[in-house]
Amino acid sequence: MELKITNLTKQFSDVKAVDDISCTLGTGVYGLLGVNGAGKTTLMRMLTTLVTPTSGAITWDGQDIFAMEGGYRRLLGYLPQDFGFYPDFSVYDYLMYIASIKGLRPSVAKQRTKQLLQQVGLWKARGKKMKTLSGGMKRRAGIAQAMLNDPKILILDEPTAGLDPSERIRFRNLISELSEDRIVLLSTHIVSDIEYIANEIMLMKDGRIAASGTAQELIAASRLKVWGCTVPKDKIEGYLKAFRVANVKTVPGGAELRILSSTPPTENAREETATLEDVFLHYFGERGSENDGEV
C-alpha cells in the first residue's frame, strides 16, 4: 500500500500553490500542518483528483491515480473542510443517500451505515435532521460518509475546524481508531490535532514541505532554544517586537514570556523544553526582527 507523490506542482496564474512536493505515504496517520494559504487544500484536492497537477505525478502502488479514474476513487474517502448535505435529511437517510451514490448495494449500505453511526457515536441521533446537529456531530457525520466505502485512503481537510476542545479530543481519538490498515492524511493549522496521533507530521509552507518527521524528530531537528522570563509591563511591547514570543501570561506588574531565541533574552531567563508548538512558531511565526532582538 503506497501513495507516492513525485515533484508535484500546481500553479494558478503566477502563484505556485503547491511547489515541487515529493513524499511517500504508507499505512498510518499523516499530519499536514501549516497556516491558512500554505497550499494544504490544493494538495489534498489533487490527491482526490478534483484538481489536476501542473506537473509531477501521484501514483497508487505504481499506477497513476488520474489514469485509474473510478478505480482510484473507490479506494478514497474524503472529508472537505466544508462538505455539502441536504439539511432536511435525517442522519441515517443522508448516509444511505451517499452510500447509493458510492454504489453500495442496499443490504451492504444498511449494515455499513449502522456500523459507522455506532462507531462515530451518532446511532441515537440517527433520526435527527442534519440541520439540527451541532458542529461536532456534523463533522462526525462527515467522517461516517467518508468511511462508507471502507476506503484505503482517508483524506480529511481541517476536520476539527470550529469544534470545541472536547469534540476535538473525541475526533482525534476517532481518527486514531480508524487509521488501522489504511492511509489517513489530515490537514490542520492546529498543532494539538496531530501532535499525538500522527505517525509523521509534514510542515507545509508556501507550497513546499519545509520539514517532516515525528513530533520529537521535528523538535530535535529544529535545535530551538526556548526561554521563560518575567519582564516589566512597560517592556512587554519591546519584547514582542524583538523576539518570537510563544506565550504571554500577565502577572502583577508585568508578564511571563515564553521566547524563542538562540541566546537568553534577559539575565534571569530560564531555559525550557521546546514543544511542537514552538517549532510551529519557528517556521510560521512573525516578529519585528530577523535576528535575536535587543530590548
C-alpha positions in Angstrom: 0.0 0.0 0.0 1.8 3.1 -1.2 0.6 6.5 -2.3 3.6 8.3 -3.9 3.8 12.0 -4.7 6.6 12.9 -7.1 7.7 16.5 -8.0 4.1 17.7 -7.7 3.4 21.3 -8.7 0.1 23.2 -9.1 0.3 26.8 -10.5 -2.5 29.3 -10.7 -1.5 32.2 -12.9 1.7 33.4 -11.3 1.2 31.7 -8.0 2.5 28.2 -7.1 0.0 26.8 -4.6 2.0 23.6 -4.5 5.7 23.7 -5.4 7.6 20.6 -6.3 6.5 18.3 -3.5 7.7 14.7 -3.2 6.8 12.2 -0.5 5.6 8.6 0.0 2.7 7.6 2.3 2.2 4.1 3.7 -0.2 2.8 6.3 -0.7 5.2 9.2 -1.7 8.8 10.1 0.0 11.7 8.4 -0.5 15.3 9.6 -0.2 18.1 7.2 0.5 21.2 9.4 0.5 24.8 8.1 -1.1 28.1 8.3 -4.1 29.0 6.0 -2.9 29.6 2.5 0.1 27.2 2.8 -1.3 25.0 -0.1 -2.7 22.2 2.0 -6.2 22.2 0.4 -4.8 22.4 -3.1 -2.6 19.4 -2.4 -5.5 17.4 -1.0 -7.7 18.3 -3.9 -5.1 16.9 -6.2 -4.9 13.7 -4.1 -8.6 13.3 -4.6 -8.4 14.0 -8.4 -10.6 17.1 -8.1 -7.7 19.3 -9.3 -5.1 18.2 -11.9 -1.4 19.0 -11.3 0.5 21.4 -13.5 3.4 19.0 -13.4 4.5 15.9 -11.4 2.8 12.7 -10.6 0.7 10.9 -8.0 0.7 7.1 -8.1 -1.1 4.4 -6.1 1.0 1.2 -6.0 2.8 2.4 -9.1 -0.4 3.4 -11.1 -1.1 7.0 -12.0 -4.2 7.9 -10.0 -5.7 10.1 -12.8 -5.4 7.1 -15.3 -7.1 4.8 -12.7 -10.2 7.1 -12.7 -13.1 5.3 -10.9 -10.8 2.5 -9.7 -8.9 5.0 -7.6 -11.9 6.9 -6.3 -13.3 3.6 -5.0 -10.3 3.5 -2.7 -10.8 7.0 -1.5 -12.7 8.6 1.4 -12.7 12.4 1.5 -14.0 15.0 4.1 -13.6 18.5 2.7 -13.5 21.5 5.1 -17.0 22.4 4.0 -19.0 19.3 3.0 -22.4 19.5 1.5 -25.6 17.8 2.8 -29.3 18.1 2.4 -30.4 19.9 5.6 -33.8 18.1 5.9 -32.4 14.6 5.5 -32.0 12.6 8.7 -28.5 11.5 9.6 -29.4 7.9 8.6 -31.1 9.0 5.3 -28.1 11.2 4.5 -25.6 8.3 4.9 -27.9 5.9 2.9 -28.1 8.5 0.1 -24.3 8.9 0.0 -23.9 5.1 0.0 -26.2 4.9 -3.1 -24.0 7.5 -4.8 -20.9 5.4 -4.0 -22.6 2.4 -5.5 -23.0 0.3 -2.3 -25.7 -2.4 -2.5 -28.7 -1.6 -0.3 -28.0 -4.5 2.1 -24.4 -3.5 2.4 -25.3 0.1 2.8 -27.7 -0.6 5.7 -25.1 -2.7 7.5 -22.3 -0.2 6.9 -24.4 2.8 7.9 -25.4 1.2 11.2 -21.9 0.2 12.0 -20.4 3.7 11.3 -23.2 5.5 13.2 -22.3 3.4 16.2 -18.6 4.0 15.7 -18.9 7.8 15.4 -21.4 8.0 18.3 -24.4 9.1 16.3 -26.6 6.0 16.4 -29.0 7.6 18.9 -29.1 10.7 16.7 -29.8 8.8 13.5 -33.3 10.2 13.2 -32.3 13.8 13.7 -32.2 16.2 10.7 -28.8 17.2 9.5 -29.6 20.9 10.0 -30.2 20.4 13.7 -26.8 18.8 14.5 -24.1 20.6 16.4 -20.8 21.3 14.6 -19.1 18.3 16.2 -21.9 16.0 15.2 -21.9 17.2 11.6 -18.2 16.6 11.4 -18.7 13.0 12.8 -21.4 12.5 10.1 -18.9 13.7 7.6 -16.4 11.2 8.8 -19.0 8.5 8.5 -19.9 9.3 4.9 -16.1 9.3 4.0 -15.8 5.8 5.5 -18.9 4.2 3.9 -16.8 2.5 1.1 -14.2 1.3 3.7 -11.5 3.4 1.9 -7.8 2.6 1.8 -7.1 6.3 1.7 -8.9 8.7 4.0 -8.3 12.4 3.4 -9.5 15.0 5.9 -9.2 18.7 5.3 -9.3 20.8 8.5 -11.7 18.3 10.1 -11.8 19.9 13.6 -12.5 23.5 12.3 -15.0 25.1 14.6 -15.1 22.3 17.2 -14.8 22.8 20.9 -12.0 21.2 22.9 -14.0 18.1 24.0 -15.2 17.5 20.4 -11.7 17.9 19.1 -10.4 15.3 21.5 -13.1 12.9 20.6 -12.4 13.5 16.9 -8.7 12.8 17.4 -9.5 9.5 19.1 -11.8 8.5 16.3 -9.2 9.2 13.7 -6.7 7.1 15.5 -9.2 4.3 15.7 -9.9 4.5 12.0 -6.3 4.5 10.9 -5.7 0.8 11.1 -4.9 -0.8 7.7 -5.3 2.5 5.8 -3.6 5.8 4.9 -5.0 8.8 6.8 -4.0 12.3 5.7 -5.2 15.0 8.0 -4.6 18.7 7.3 -4.8 21.3 10.0 -3.3 24.5 11.4 -3.9 23.4 15.0 -0.8 21.6 16.4 -2.7 19.6 19.1 -4.9 18.0 16.4 -2.0 15.8 15.2 0.8 16.0 17.8 -0.1 12.7 19.5 -1.8 10.7 16.7 0.3 11.3 13.6 3.0 8.8 12.6 4.5 11.6 10.6 4.0 15.3 10.5 4.7 17.4 7.4 5.1 21.2 7.9 3.8 22.9 4.7 4.9 26.5 4.0 4.5 28.5 0.8 3.5 25.4 -1.2 6.5 23.3 0.0 7.2 20.7 2.7 9.5 22.7 4.9 10.2 19.7 7.3 8.8 16.3 8.1 9.1 13.7 10.8 7.6 12.7 14.2 6.9 15.4 16.7 10.0 14.5 18.6 12.1 14.4 15.4 10.9 17.9 14.4 11.6 19.3 17.8 15.1 17.8 17.8 15.9 18.9 14.3 14.8 22.5 14.9 17.5 22.8 17.7 15.3 25.5 19.2 16.3 27.3 22.4 13.2 28.3 24.4 13.3 30.7 27.4 11.0 31.7 30.1 11.4 35.1 31.7 9.4 37.8 33.6 9.5 41.3 32.2 8.1 44.6 33.5 4.8 45.9 32.0 6.5 48.8 30.1 8.9 46.4 28.4 6.4 43.9 27.1 5.8 45.6 23.7 9.5 45.8 23.1 10.0 42.1 23.6 7.0 41.3 21.3 8.7 43.3 18.6 12.2 42.0 19.1 11.5 38.2 19.6 9.3 35.4 18.6 7.1 35.1 21.7 5.2 31.9 22.1 3.2 32.8 25.1 2.4 35.8 27.2 0.9 35.4 30.7 0.0 38.6 32.6 1.3 38.7 36.2 1.2 41.6 38.7 3.5 44.4 37.4 4.4 42.7 34.1 4.2 39.4 32.2 5.8 36.0 32.0 7.0 35.4 28.4 8.0 32.2 26.5 10.6 33.3 24.0 12.3 31.6 21.1 15.9 32.8 21.0 19.4 31.4 20.5 20.6 33.5 23.4 19.0 34.3 26.8 16.6 37.3 26.3 17.1 38.5 29.9 19.7 37.9 32.6 17.2 35.9 34.7 15.8 33.9 31.7 15.5 30.1 32.3 15.8 27.6 29.5 12.7 25.5 28.9 11.9 22.3 26.9 10.9 23.0 23.3 7.5 21.8 22.1 5.9 21.2 18.7 4.0 24.5 19.1 7.4 26.2 19.4 8.5 24.5 16.2 5.3 25.7 14.5 6.0 29.3 15.6 9.6 28.9 14.4 8.5 28.0 10.9 5.4 30.1 10.6 5.6 32.9 13.2 6.5 36.5 12.6 8.4 39.1 14.6 9.8 42.5 14.1 13.5 41.5 13.7 15.2 38.7 11.7 17.9 38.3 14.4 17.7 37.8 18.1 16.4 41.1 19.4 17.6 43.6 21.9 15.2 45.5 24.2 
